[in-house]
Amino acid sequence: MGASSTFQDTLPLSSDALLAQLDAWGLTYRLHTHVPLRTVEDAKGVEDQFLVPGESTLRLKNLYLRDKKKRNYLVTLEQSREIDLKALGAELAVGSLSFGSADRLFQNLGIRPGAVSPLAMINGVQNNVRFFMDAAAQQADVINMHPLVNDRTVAMARGDVMAFFDQIKCEVGWLQ
């Protein structure tokens, strides 16, 4: 099954329901629709159409990871940032990390591969997923993210992203 909005009704929380919840909380965003994006390289092919001149935009890559104690992590980084999983595990003081399976991704974040996003923490907080975000987000005007599907992108002001985390009671760990 794909990660596009065509299949959103098979998710625990649909993209449409997430967007309605953002609206209900008074959080603003710009919604963009596009071809399904599964990788950073795919995203680089369309992201220029989302940019607003003079706006500092953080474009993301997201990693769903597990440690040897079977604890789950969502790590969100600036898309061009190099990552060494061994060094990341040491920085987080959790030991070695590996990628979580598609089944566990769905079970813990309610999404499919290709649609990994900080917005999936709306499901992750209930499943004890720990969330870490690149400190570069603290400087960005806007953060681009998938709203649980990979054929849509929302551009949200940093303040609205932080308000989202407050609404869902998600603690953000910052990565330098």
C-alpha positions as CSV (number, residue, x, y, z in Angstrom):
1,M,0.0,0.0,0.0
2,G,1.3,3.4,-0.9
3,A,2.0,6.5,1.3
4,S,0.0,8.9,-0.8
5,S,-3.3,10.6,0.1
6,T,-5.1,8.0,-2.1
7,F,-4.5,5.6,0.9
8,Q,-5.0,8.1,3.7
9,D,-8.2,6.4,4.9
10,T,-6.2,3.3,5.8
11,L,-4.2,5.3,8.4
12,P,-5.1,5.6,12.1
13,L,-5.4,9.4,11.5
14,S,-5.9,10.6,7.9
15,S,-4.1,13.5,6.4
16,D,-7.5,15.3,6.0
17,A,-8.2,14.7,9.7
18,L,-4.8,16.0,10.7
19,L,-5.3,19.2,8.6
20,A,-8.7,19.7,10.2
21,Q,-7.1,19.4,13.6
22,L,-4.5,21.9,12.7
23,D,-7.3,24.3,11.6
24,A,-9.2,23.6,14.9
25,W,-6.1,24.5,16.9
26,G,-5.7,27.8,14.9
27,L,-2.4,26.7,13.4
28,T,-1.7,28.1,9.9
29,Y,0.0,26.4,7.0
30,R,0.2,26.5,3.3
31,L,-0.8,23.2,1.7
32,H,1.0,22.0,-1.5
33,T,0.1,18.9,-3.5
34,H,2.6,17.2,-5.7
35,V,3.7,13.8,-7.0
36,P,4.5,11.3,-4.2
37,L,7.9,11.9,-2.7
38,R,9.7,9.0,-1.1
39,T,13.2,10.4,-0.8
40,V,15.1,13.6,-0.3
41,E,16.2,13.4,-3.9
42,D,12.5,13.3,-5.0
43,A,11.8,16.3,-2.8
44,K,14.6,18.3,-4.3
45,G,12.9,18.0,-7.6
46,V,9.7,19.8,-6.5
47,E,10.6,21.9,-3.4
48,D,11.5,25.1,-5.4
49,Q,7.8,25.6,-6.2
50,F,7.1,25.9,-2.4
51,L,9.7,28.5,-1.6
52,V,8.8,32.1,-0.9
53,P,11.5,34.7,-1.6
54,G,13.0,36.1,1.6
55,E,11.6,33.3,3.8
56,S,14.1,31.0,5.5
57,T,12.7,27.5,4.9
58,L,13.9,24.3,6.6
59,R,13.5,21.2,4.3
60,L,13.7,17.9,6.2
61,K,14.7,14.4,6.2
62,N,13.2,12.1,8.8
63,L,14.6,8.9,10.3
64,Y,12.5,6.4,12.2
65,L,15.0,4.6,14.5
66,R,15.2,2.0,17.2
67,D,17.7,1.2,19.8
68,K,18.7,-2.3,21.2
69,K,16.2,-1.8,24.0
70,K,13.5,-1.5,21.4
71,R,12.8,2.2,22.1
72,N,11.6,4.2,19.2
73,Y,12.8,7.5,17.9
74,L,11.8,10.0,15.2
75,V,14.8,12.1,14.2
76,T,14.2,15.1,12.0
77,L,17.2,16.8,10.3
78,E,17.9,19.4,7.7
79,Q,17.8,17.4,4.5
80,S,21.4,17.9,3.5
81,R,22.8,17.1,6.9
82,E,25.1,14.1,7.0
83,I,24.2,11.6,9.7
84,D,26.3,8.8,11.3
85,L,23.9,6.5,13.3
86,K,26.7,5.4,15.6
87,A,27.6,9.0,16.5
88,L,23.9,9.9,16.8
89,G,23.3,7.0,19.2
90,A,26.3,8.3,21.3
91,E,24.9,11.9,21.2
92,L,21.5,10.7,22.4
93,A,23.2,8.4,25.0
94,V,21.1,5.5,23.8
95,G,23.7,3.2,22.3
96,S,23.5,1.8,18.8
97,L,20.6,2.8,16.5
98,S,19.1,1.1,13.5
99,F,16.2,1.8,11.2
100,G,12.8,0.6,12.3
101,S,10.7,-1.6,10.1
102,A,7.8,-0.4,8.0
103,D,5.5,-2.4,10.2
104,R,6.8,-0.7,13.4
105,L,6.7,2.7,11.6
106,F,3.0,2.1,11.0
107,Q,2.3,0.7,14.5
108,N,4.1,3.6,16.3
109,L,3.7,6.6,14.1
110,G,0.6,5.6,12.0
111,I,2.4,6.3,8.6
112,R,4.0,4.5,5.8
113,P,7.6,4.7,4.5
114,G,7.9,7.9,2.3
115,A,5.6,9.9,4.5
116,V,7.7,10.2,7.7
117,S,7.2,13.6,9.3
118,P,7.3,15.4,12.6
119,L,3.6,15.7,12.3
120,A,3.4,11.9,12.8
121,M,4.2,12.6,16.4
122,I,0.5,13.2,16.8
123,N,0.4,9.4,16.9
124,G,3.9,8.8,18.2
125,V,3.4,10.5,21.6
126,Q,0.8,7.9,22.5
127,N,3.4,5.2,21.7
128,N,6.3,6.6,23.6
129,V,8.3,7.6,20.5
130,R,11.0,10.1,21.4
131,F,11.4,13.0,19.1
132,F,14.6,14.9,18.2
133,M,14.9,17.8,15.8
134,D,17.8,19.6,14.1
135,A,18.5,22.8,16.0
136,A,18.4,24.5,12.6
137,A,14.7,24.5,13.0
138,Q,15.0,27.1,15.7
139,Q,16.3,29.6,13.1
140,A,13.9,28.8,10.2
141,D,10.9,31.0,9.4
142,V,9.0,28.0,7.8
143,I,9.3,24.2,8.1
144,N,8.1,22.0,5.2
145,M,6.6,18.7,6.3
146,H,4.4,15.9,5.0
147,P,1.0,15.8,6.6
148,L,1.1,12.0,7.1
149,V,1.1,11.3,3.3
150,N,3.8,11.9,0.7
151,D,1.9,13.7,-2.0
152,R,1.2,16.7,0.1
153,T,3.5,19.2,1.9
154,V,2.6,21.7,4.5
155,A,4.7,24.8,5.0
156,M,4.2,25.9,8.6
157,A,5.7,28.9,10.5
158,R,8.2,27.7,13.1
159,G,5.9,29.1,15.9
160,D,3.0,27.1,14.6
161,V,5.1,23.9,14.5
162,M,6.2,24.5,18.1
163,A,2.5,25.2,19.0
164,F,1.6,21.8,17.4
165,F,4.1,20.0,19.6
166,D,2.7,21.8,22.7
167,Q,-0.8,20.8,21.7
168,I,0.1,17.1,21.5
169,K,2.4,17.3,24.5
170,C,5.5,16.3,22.6
171,E,8.8,17.0,24.1
172,V,11.4,18.1,21.5
173,G,15.0,17.1,21.9
174,W,17.3,19.4,20.0
175,L,20.3,18.1,18.0
176,Q,23.2,20.5,17.5
